[in-house]
Amino acid sequence: MSVRTFLPADLGPIETNALLCGGVAPRPIALASTLSADGVRNLSPFSFYNAFGSNPPTVAFAPNRRGRDGTLKHTYLNAVATGEFVIAAVSYAMLHAINVASAEWPDGVDEFPKCGLTPTPAQLVGPALVEESPFQMECRLQQVVELGSGPGSGLLVIGQVLAFHIQEACFEGGVLHPDALDLVGRNGGAFYTRASGTAVFPVPKPVGKPLGYDALPEALRQSHILTANDLGRLANSPTLPDLAAMQRQPGDPIALAGLDHAIRGALAAGNLDEAWRLVGLRLRA
């Protein structure tokens, strides 16, 4: 497989940013609401963003220096000046509105009326909540970490969450459900990812100490049909079953290729017991 290698020393900040945005993806989007020292609202999306602890609840986003000239963004200046900000999650229904908010509006412009989103009062901080967002956090600035001083350099804004605001409809069985949130993530270029529907799927977490890939029969690992994901599903089993005891049933494939395809089908259907039964037949074929 051919691989292209890039050294940051050979790239400019805009080229490097394009690689990071394309390869570190999809990224959650923080729609950051801030106030200037003069009380002017600002609203802008940032995709260098995530949560980093729950005690205390801590989030961080990076309104980095502009790649073309190293100037500071209004969101950064506002958060530092007031020590407060709101992070609103971005749903699919908000996507084109936040795209408008991402434009470089002049200093002093309130992006809320520009993009059509609705400001509502927060409870504990000055910046406004975004009525349309399904999940929001009021935050107090804890720390700013400067990761450089030139164009495109990182400015990590770390905040403690003071309050969560979550639309009731987003809960299913007491848990936030991705289909109800219908969030979007940022990729490189003009691409986004919609995190709902068929794009979302469950993967059972290992219970205790799983079997592990290296404990799978060597013949199985050498299959040209079973994928790494197929083998990973088997490796997540708690133990290796008694493969010698597996019984053939009417209609079972005879050839190795047929058995491998049948194993894949059982795994795709979530029938792990049937997959292991077919593995037993394969090893005796």
SVG drawing of the C-alpha trace seen along z (x, -y; Angstrom):
<svg xmlns="http://www.w3.org/2000/svg" viewBox="-39 -49 50 81">
<polyline fill="none" stroke="black" stroke-width="0.4" points="0.0,0.0 1.4,-3.3 1.8,-6.0 2.5,-9.7 4.6,-11.3 4.5,-15.0 6.8,-16.8 5.3,-19.9 8.6,-21.7 7.9,-21.5 4.4,-22.8 2.7,-26.2 0.2,-26.5 -2.8,-26.4 -1.5,-23.2 -0.9,-21.6 -4.4,-22.6 -5.9,-21.0 -4.2,-17.7 -5.2,-17.8 -8.8,-18.7 -9.0,-15.9 -7.4,-13.2 -8.5,-14.0 -12.2,-13.6 -15.0,-13.7 -14.6,-16.3 -17.5,-17.6 -18.4,-21.2 -18.5,-23.7 -20.7,-26.6 -19.2,-29.2 -21.3,-32.0 -19.3,-34.9 -19.7,-38.5 -17.2,-41.3 -16.1,-43.5 -18.7,-46.1 -21.5,-43.5 -21.7,-42.7 -22.7,-39.1 -20.5,-36.8 -21.3,-33.4 -18.9,-31.2 -18.3,-27.4 -15.0,-25.7 -14.2,-22.0 -11.0,-21.7 -13.0,-20.9 -13.8,-18.1 -14.5,-17.2 -11.6,-16.2 -12.9,-15.3 -16.0,-15.0 -14.9,-15.9 -15.0,-18.8 -16.7,-18.7 -14.1,-20.2 -14.3,-21.1 -11.8,-22.9 -11.9,-24.4 -9.3,-26.2 -10.2,-29.5 -6.7,-29.4 -4.8,-32.3 -5.8,-32.8 -3.6,-30.9 -3.0,-33.7 -1.8,-36.4 -1.7,-35.1 -4.4,-37.5 -6.7,-36.7 -10.4,-35.8 -13.2,-37.7 -14.3,-34.5 -10.8,-34.2 -10.6,-37.9 -14.1,-37.8 -13.6,-34.6 -10.3,-35.9 -11.8,-39.4 -15.0,-38.1 -13.9,-34.7 -17.1,-33.1 -18.5,-31.3 -21.3,-29.0 -20.7,-25.9 -23.7,-24.8 -23.7,-21.5 -24.6,-21.6 -27.5,-19.5 -28.2,-18.8 -31.1,-21.3 -28.6,-24.1 -25.9,-23.2 -26.4,-25.9 -27.1,-28.5 -23.7,-27.9 -22.1,-27.9 -23.2,-31.5 -22.0,-32.2 -18.5,-30.9 -17.9,-33.8 -15.4,-36.4 -17.9,-39.1 -16.4,-42.5 -15.7,-43.3 -18.8,-44.4 -21.2,-42.4 -23.8,-40.1 -23.8,-36.9 -27.2,-35.7 -29.3,-37.8 -26.9,-37.2 -27.3,-33.4 -30.9,-33.3 -30.3,-31.4 -32.1,-32.6 -30.3,-33.9 -31.8,-33.1 -30.5,-34.2 -28.1,-31.8 -28.6,-31.2 -25.0,-31.6 -23.0,-33.4 -23.4,-36.5 -23.1,-34.9 -26.4,-33.8 -27.6,-30.3 -28.7,-29.1 -32.4,-28.1 -32.1,-25.7 -29.2,-23.7 -30.2,-20.3 -27.2,-20.3 -25.5,-23.3 -23.0,-24.1 -22.5,-27.3 -18.7,-27.6 -16.3,-29.5 -12.8,-30.0 -10.2,-28.0 -7.1,-28.3 -5.7,-29.4 -2.8,-27.4 -0.9,-29.1 0.6,-26.5 2.6,-29.0 2.6,-32.6 2.7,-32.4 -0.1,-32.0 -2.3,-29.0 -0.9,-28.4 -3.2,-26.9 -4.9,-28.7 -6.5,-26.2 -9.4,-27.6 -10.2,-25.4 -13.4,-25.9 -15.3,-24.3 -19.0,-23.5 -21.3,-25.3 -24.6,-24.1 -25.9,-21.7 -29.0,-22.5 -30.4,-19.5 -33.7,-19.3 -36.0,-16.7 -36.7,-15.0 -33.0,-13.9 -33.3,-11.4 -34.4,-7.8 -34.4,-5.6 -32.5,-8.2 -29.7,-8.2 -28.9,-10.8 -29.8,-9.1 -27.8,-10.0 -30.8,-10.0 -32.6,-12.6 -29.5,-14.8 -28.8,-14.4 -25.4,-16.1 -23.0,-16.9 -19.3,-16.6 -16.6,-18.4 -14.3,-16.8 -11.8,-18.3 -12.6,-20.8 -16.3,-21.4 -17.3,-18.0 -19.4,-17.2 -20.6,-14.0 -24.2,-13.4 -24.0,-11.4 -27.4,-9.7 -29.4,-7.0 -27.4,-4.3 -24.2,-6.2 -24.5,-5.3 -24.1,-1.7 -23.5,0.0 -20.3,2.0 -20.3,4.1 -17.5,3.2 -15.2,5.9 -16.5,7.6 -13.6,8.4 -10.6,9.8 -11.6,10.8 -10.1,13.6 -7.8,11.4 -6.8,11.6 -3.7,13.7 -5.8,16.5 -7.8,17.0 -6.9,20.2 -4.1,19.5 -6.1,20.9 -8.8,18.3 -6.3,15.4 -5.0,16.5 -8.4,16.2 -8.5,14.0 -12.3,13.4 -12.7,12.6 -11.8,9.0 -10.0,7.4 -13.4,6.3 -14.7,9.9 -11.8,11.3 -12.1,8.4 -15.7,9.5 -14.5,13.0 -11.5,11.7 -14.0,9.8 -15.5,13.1 -14.8,13.9 -13.4,17.4 -12.6,19.8 -15.5,22.2 -15.1,26.0 -14.7,25.8 -14.3,29.6 -17.9,30.0 -19.5,27.9 -22.0,29.9 -22.8,29.6 -26.3,28.7 -28.3,29.2 -27.4,26.6 -24.0,25.7 -21.3,24.8 -18.6,27.4 -15.8,25.3 -13.6,23.0 -14.7,19.9 -18.4,20.7 -17.8,21.2 -15.9,17.9 -18.7,16.1 -21.2,17.8 -19.1,16.7 -19.2,13.1 -22.9,13.3 -23.5,14.6 -21.2,11.9 -23.0,9.2 -26.3,10.4 -24.9,10.3 -25.2,14.1 -21.8,14.8 -22.8,18.4 -23.6,19.3 -20.3,17.7 -18.3,19.8 -20.2,22.9 -19.2,22.3 -15.6,21.6 -15.6,25.1 -16.7,26.5 -14.1,24.5 -11.3,25.8 -12.3,29.4 -12.9,28.8"/>
</svg>
